[in-house]
Amino acid sequence: MEVTNKKLPIGIEDFEKLRENGFYYVDKTGLIRELLGNPAEVTLFTRPRRFGKSLNMSMLKHFFGIGGNGELFQDLEIMEEPELCEEYMGKFPVLLLSLKDIDAESYETAFEMAVSLVNEEAGNHSYLLDSERLTENEKQAFAELLERKMTKAAFCSSLELLSRLLAKHHEQKTVILIDEYDVPLAKAHAQGYYDEMISLIRSFFQRALKTNNSLQFAILTGCMRISKESIFTGLNNLNVLTIANANFDEYFGFTDAEVKELLCYYGLAEKYNVVKEWYDGYRFGNAEVYCPWDVICCCGKLRAEPDARPENYWANSSGNDVVRRFIREAGDNRSIKREIERLIAGELVTKEIHQDITYPDMYTSLDNLWSVLFTTGYLTQRGRGEGREFHLAIPNLEVREIFTRQIMDMFKEDVRQDGKTLDDLCQALQNGDAEDAQRLLGKYLKKTISIRDTFAKRELKENFYHGMLLGLLAFKGSWAVSSNREAGEGYADILVEIDDDQPLGLVIEIKYARDGDMDAACQEALRQIQQRQYGDAFYDEDIEKVLKYGIACYKSKCKVMLAQESLT
């Protein structure tokens, strides 16, 4: 068996650190060959977060950069191109700016952070102060780039100036790499200074990327493609490669073959189907890819806990506000709610997608929200229609869980605003009135987005309704509600202890009526309660009366059945 001594690169975005310190690397150096074979002066890659953009930019820096360490690329795909490596490896001055940490509450603070990035990158080239090829005036101009205080005009010209000085010193044009270019714009929009920030970034880019005679080429990455009219005004040399383009489609994200190889290396080959079901399903161009962040995190968890359940790593790295906003905007729009249900069911929805909207336009309409969900990775394509039409789907179980979790959270918010219906439902369950409980629970189901899917296993469907009912009962402050608690010879879905004049216990088992036969599903739930003796959980609590409910759900319908037993 192969010795698995390579470390998992969880959160490692520095190519040099990854290669020198024994981390596992999924080889994406073929990107270099493709870039050089499809030359463009300025290229923008848009991909969702956590798909390896920053690591690829670091890899490009170390390949093209003067004085780079060629040993970092030994045994990698790009070394199979010796003539290309001879011509391009280590031959260019490189500037790499990552804008992803410009996150401030005010424009003034954001500007200071942007200036600091320029200071830091200029500091990486402090040898220019001693350059024999630069004039004293040029050295003085460079020295000013190292200063903390900088006017807006000086900042906007700083990248162009630095590229020009590097080109003169090295007698070779400069490569410019700008990672996560749109993060400052997203933060600015959220904090209310978008117009000021877009003016700053537009001027910054124009000076460096348009008619810059010292530029060899530039690569930008981001999540959203901001329209040319908004930020790339007059930049006619820009080649935009979105998730819809076939070019470079395999270089952001892990392919199926790469995931299999990774799992085999760490002795996790038997986990392939689970990893695929949870983290595969994205389609960039013509390539099916996994989210690298999820796969690596999942492997780390499985190595420590072989029986660990898959987790939602991608969701935990962001607030997922766009999904929440989308579901809230759908409101009582029955057509949109049915489309969300179809997506959760693993079906397709066809929509016209606009990939060049601005941040202020993101939430102005539901049509724009569809586009944002697509470009940010919450939805993926399963083919094209006419013009800008895409056949959209939820990519995998992880993203599906994001949608269902947001639906559940919003459901609970709505419940808080309807105290009477909730009290009536709880009273019906306490009184053993199955018919009224069915009516009231059905009223809730009709209000929210339901589950009617073939996408997930039956237990996952039941979990949705389980969570919904649990959310309802949890608002009854005087009730002790527990979920999946050990009882009898198994684990009951929901147990409720009601401390009243006559203490009462409720046992609730929930089934998804896969074929729509809710009577049969309720009977199955009641048999399970009886056979596994879930009611025994109340013996030690001195509870003399237990009501046992079997509840079946199907789409937005439900059935409630009661079997009563007294414990004396």
C-alpha positions, 0 to 999 in steps of 0.5 A: 500500500502506498504510504500516505505521507502527504498532508491535506492542504486545508486552507493552503493557497500558497503554491510554494508552501504547498509544494515545499511542505509536503502537501497533496497537490491536484495538478492544475499546471495545465492551466499555464499551457492553455493560457499561453496557447490562447493568448489574451492581454487581459483575462478574467476568470469568474468562478464561485468561492472555494474553487481554487482561484487563489491557489491557481494565481499563486501557481502562476506567480511562481511559474512566470516570476523572475527568480522562481524555483523551478523545482516547485514544478518537478513531476507536474504536467507543465514540465511535459512542455520543455520548450514552453518552460524554457521560454516562459518559466522564471522570465517575467516580473510578476505583480500579485494583488489579492483584494479579498481581504478589503472588507471595511465598514467605510470607504476611508478604511477600505481605501487605506487597506487598498493602499496597504496592499500596494505598499506590501507588493511594492515592498516585495520589489524593494531592490528597485531602490538600488536599480542602475536602470532607473533614474533618481526620479523613478526611484523617488516615485517608487519610494512613494509607493512604500509610504502609507499615505497616498492620494487617490490619484497616486493609488490609481496610477500605482499599479501601472507605475510599478509595472513600468518600473519593473519592466524597465529594471528587468528589461521584460514586460510585467505580468499582473495577477489580481485575485478576487477583484470584486470582493471590495465591490461586494463589501462596499455595496453591503456597507453603502459606499459602492459608488466611491469604491467602483470609481476607485477600482475602475481608475485603478484597473484602467491605468494598469490594464488599458494601453499599458505598454509595460504589460505582458498580460494580466489575469483577474479572478472573481466570483461575479462578472461586473458589466463592462460599463460599470468597471471595465469601461473601455477595456477592449482587450478583456477576455471574460471566461465565466462558468459557462465557457468551455475554455479552461473548464477543468482548471477550477475545481476537481474532476471525477478522476482527480477525486478518485485518485485523492480518495485512493491515496488516503485509503478512502476509496469506499467513500467515493459515492458519498463524496460524489453525492454531496460535493460533485455536480457543478458544470463549468463549460463542458466539465463536471467538477467537485468543489475542492474545498469540500472534498479536502475538508471531507477527506480530513474529517473521514481520516479522523472519523471513518464513519463521520457524516458528510458536512456542509463545509461550503455553506459554513464559509459564507452567510448564504444570504443570496439563497435566503433573499431568494426564498424570501423574495419568492414570498407568496409567488406560487409559480416561484415556490413551485420552481424552488420545489422542483429544484429541491426535487432534483429537477431542472428549471429553465431561466434566462441568465445575465452574467454581467449584472452589477452589485446594485442590480443583484436584488432588484428582481427575481430574474436577477436573483436567478442569475446571481444564484447561477454565477455564485454556484448555488445553481449549476447548468445542465445544458443550454436553451436558446440565447441566454437560457440555461437549464438550471439545477441544484448541483448536489446534496450539500447545496440542497441542504443550504436551500432546505436549511434556509427554508426551515429558518424562514419557516420558523420566523413565520411561525413566530408571527402566527401564535394562535395557529401554533397554540391551536396545533399544540392543543390539538396534539395534547388533546389527542385530536388527530383530525384537528392536528392534521388540519392545522399542520396542513395549513403550515405545509401549504404556506411553505415550500414543500419536498417532493423529491427523487433527489434524496433518500427517503430518510433525508426527505423525512428529515425535512418534515421532522425539522419542520414539526420540531421547529413548531413544537419548540416554540411551546416554551413549557414543553420539553421537546427532544429529537432522535432520543434513545427510547425503548429499542431505538431512537424516536423521532420526537418525544414531548413531555408536558408537565401539566396537572396530569403529566402527558407524553407524546411520541411522534414518528414521521414518515414520507409517503413516497407513493402518496399513500399516507394511510399506509405511511401512518400505519407504518409509523405507528407499527414502528412506535409499537415494535420498538417500544418508544413509549417506554421512554416515559416509564421513568418519568412518572408519566401515566398517559402517552399519546402516540402519533404517526404522521405521514407527509407528501408534498404539501399534504399530511396525515395524522393518526393516533394510537393511545396507550395508558401506562399504569 
